[in-house]
Amino acid sequence: MNMTNSLIASTDWFPLVLSLKVAAVATVLALIVGVALGWVFARKKFFGSNVLEAVFMLPLVLPPTVIGYAILVAAGRRSPLGGWLREHLDYTIIFSWHGAVVASAVVALPLVLKSASAAFAGVDRSLEAAASTLRQSPFSVFLRVTLPLAWPGILAGTLLAFARAMGEFGASLMVAGSIPKQTQTLSMAIYDAVQAGHDDLALLLVIVTSLLSITVLVLSNRFFSLR
């Protein structure tokens, strides 16, 4: 017991704090984009919509290293966007926690998108039509009727996205690296601890990560049951 207390007291909890921050910001980004895309794919059918939706769902099935490489190609220092940011703003997402946010948001997006699309598709359109007869604008109908009815499903998907962002490793490692006190998240800290032979530390971090993930999944299941 004393050894456990000593290990907890001596452990650097920066990776936990950073993981929570990265996951929170990434989830907000995924929520904004996922809700917008979910509504479009649930309500607007156009030529190629199925293919376009499949493209946005790719991070769910592609290896994380592929996602990381794609981000490097799109926003790395040698890319047009990355070059412009570096030249004009002296800024880059490479080897910064912002890079981990981008990687986590990309891999978490499909979970929000799919949940939001299913939630919007399940909303009773007659209720929206009734609200429209009361001189409500389409945006007002969305905010007052559509979104509240779809919210339990969206929130459930958002919690899953948060859990996914918390556990992101491959894409974040390629984009942000594993720099102690800068970009080292929980998953990277576990990997580094195992590589260094610090099995007790790795086990402690695994337990913490598992408890956080179980909590999020229980909450997600609760909201799915409210749909």
C-alpha positions in Angstrom: 0.0 0.0 0.0 2.8 2.4 0.9 4.5 1.6 -2.4 1.3 2.4 -4.3 0.9 5.7 -2.5 4.5 6.5 -3.1 4.1 5.7 -6.8 1.0 7.9 -7.1 2.7 10.8 -5.2 5.8 10.6 -7.4 3.9 10.3 -10.7 4.0 13.2 -13.2 0.3 13.8 -14.0 1.0 16.2 -16.8 0.0 13.6 -19.4 -3.4 13.2 -17.8 -4.0 16.9 -17.7 -2.9 17.3 -21.3 -5.0 14.3 -22.5 -8.1 15.9 -20.9 -7.4 19.2 -22.5 -6.7 17.8 -25.9 -9.7 15.5 -25.8 -12.0 18.4 -24.6 -10.9 20.8 -27.4 -10.9 18.0 -30.0 -14.4 17.0 -29.0 -15.7 20.5 -29.3 -14.3 20.8 -32.8 -15.7 17.3 -33.7 -19.1 18.3 -32.3 -19.4 21.5 -34.3 -18.4 19.9 -37.6 -20.1 16.6 -36.9 -23.5 18.1 -36.1 -23.4 20.3 -39.2 -22.4 17.3 -41.4 -24.8 15.0 -39.7 -27.7 17.3 -40.4 -26.7 17.7 -44.1 -26.4 13.9 -44.6 -29.6 13.2 -42.8 -31.7 15.8 -44.5 -30.1 16.7 -47.9 -29.8 14.0 -50.5 -27.6 15.0 -53.5 -25.5 13.2 -56.1 -22.4 11.7 -54.4 -23.7 12.3 -50.8 -23.1 8.7 -49.9 -19.5 8.8 -51.2 -18.9 12.1 -49.4 -20.2 10.7 -46.2 -18.0 7.7 -46.6 -14.9 9.9 -47.0 -15.7 11.7 -43.7 -16.1 8.3 -42.0 -12.7 7.0 -43.2 -10.9 7.9 -40.0 -13.0 5.2 -38.3 -11.4 2.5 -40.3 -8.1 3.8 -41.6 -4.9 3.1 -39.6 -4.1 6.0 -37.3 -0.7 6.4 -39.0 -2.5 7.0 -42.3 -4.5 9.8 -40.7 -1.3 11.3 -39.2 0.4 11.2 -42.6 -2.6 12.9 -44.2 -2.5 15.7 -41.6 1.3 16.1 -42.2 0.7 16.3 -46.0 -2.2 18.8 -45.5 -0.7 21.0 -42.8 2.9 20.1 -42.4 5.7 22.5 -42.8 6.2 21.6 -46.4 2.5 21.9 -47.3 1.1 25.1 -48.8 -1.1 25.7 -45.7 1.7 24.8 -43.2 4.2 27.0 -45.2 1.8 29.9 -45.1 1.2 29.6 -41.4 4.9 29.4 -40.7 5.8 32.3 -42.9 3.0 34.8 -42.0 2.1 33.7 -38.4 5.3 31.9 -37.3 3.0 29.0 -36.3 2.9 25.3 -36.9 0.8 22.5 -35.5 3.7 20.0 -35.8 5.2 19.0 -32.5 2.7 21.0 -30.5 -0.3 20.0 -28.5 -2.4 21.7 -31.2 -1.3 19.0 -33.5 -2.6 16.4 -31.1 -5.9 18.3 -31.0 -6.2 18.2 -34.8 -5.4 14.5 -35.0 -7.8 13.6 -32.2 -10.6 15.7 -33.7 -10.2 14.0 -37.1 -10.4 10.5 -35.6 -13.3 11.4 -33.3 -15.4 13.2 -36.0 -17.0 10.0 -37.5 -18.5 9.1 -34.1 -20.2 12.4 -33.7 -21.2 12.6 -37.4 -22.8 9.1 -37.5 -24.7 9.7 -34.2 -25.9 13.1 -35.2 -27.0 11.9 -38.6 -29.0 9.0 -37.0 -30.4 11.4 -34.4 -31.6 14.0 -37.0 -33.1 11.2 -39.1 -35.1 10.0 -36.2 -36.7 13.4 -35.4 -40.4 13.5 -36.2 -40.7 15.9 -39.2 -44.3 16.7 -38.4 -43.2 18.5 -35.3 -40.9 20.6 -37.3 -43.7 21.3 -39.8 -46.0 22.3 -36.9 -43.3 24.7 -35.6 -43.0 26.2 -39.1 -46.7 27.1 -39.2 -46.1 29.3 -36.1 -44.0 31.7 -38.1 -40.7 30.2 -36.9 -37.7 30.6 -39.2 -35.9 27.4 -40.3 -33.0 28.3 -38.0 -35.4 28.8 -35.1 -37.1 25.5 -35.8 -33.7 23.8 -35.8 -32.7 25.4 -32.4 -36.1 25.0 -30.7 -37.4 21.7 -32.1 -34.9 19.6 -34.1 -31.8 20.0 -31.9 -33.5 19.3 -28.6 -35.1 16.2 -29.9 -31.9 14.9 -31.5 -29.7 16.0 -28.6 -29.6 12.7 -26.5 -28.2 10.8 -29.5 -25.8 13.6 -30.4 -24.5 13.8 -26.8 -24.1 10.0 -26.7 -21.9 10.2 -29.8 -20.0 13.2 -28.4 -19.1 11.2 -25.3 -17.8 8.4 -27.4 -15.8 10.9 -29.4 -14.3 12.2 -26.2 -13.3 8.7 -25.2 -11.8 8.1 -28.6 -9.9 11.4 -28.5 -8.6 10.5 -25.0 -7.1 7.3 -26.3 -5.7 8.6 -29.6 -2.1 7.5 -30.1 -0.9 6.8 -33.7 -2.0 10.0 -35.5 -1.1 12.2 -32.6 2.4 10.6 -32.3 3.1 11.3 -36.0 1.9 14.9 -35.8 2.7 16.1 -32.3 5.3 13.6 -31.1 5.8 12.5 -27.5 7.7 15.4 -25.9 7.6 15.3 -22.1 5.8 18.3 -20.5 4.7 19.4 -24.0 2.9 16.9 -26.1 3.1 13.7 -24.1 -0.5 12.4 -23.6 -1.6 9.5 -21.4 -1.4 6.9 -24.3 2.1 8.1 -25.2 3.2 8.1 -21.5 2.0 4.5 -21.2 4.0 3.6 -24.3 7.1 5.4 -23.1 6.8 3.8 -19.6 6.7 0.3 -21.1 9.6 1.0 -23.4 11.6 2.3 -20.4 10.7 -0.8 -18.3 8.6 1.2 -15.8 5.9 -1.4 -15.6 4.4 -0.1 -12.3 4.0 3.3 -13.8 2.5 1.9 -17.0 0.0 -0.2 -15.0 -1.0 2.9 -13.0 -1.6 5.0 -16.1 -3.5 2.1 -17.7 -5.8 1.9 -14.7 -6.5 5.6 -14.8 -7.2 5.6 -18.5 -9.5 2.6 -18.2 -11.5 4.2 -15.3 -11.9 7.3 -17.3 -13.0 5.4 -20.4 -15.5 3.2 -18.4 -17.0 6.4 -16.9 -17.5 8.0 -20.3 -18.9 4.8 -21.8 -21.4 4.4 -19.0 -22.6 8.0 -19.5 -22.8 7.4 -23.3 -25.0 4.3 -22.8 -27.2 6.2 -20.5 -27.8 8.9 -23.2 -28.3 6.3 -25.9 -31.1 4.8 -23.8 -32.9 8.1 -23.8 -33.2 8.2 -27.5 
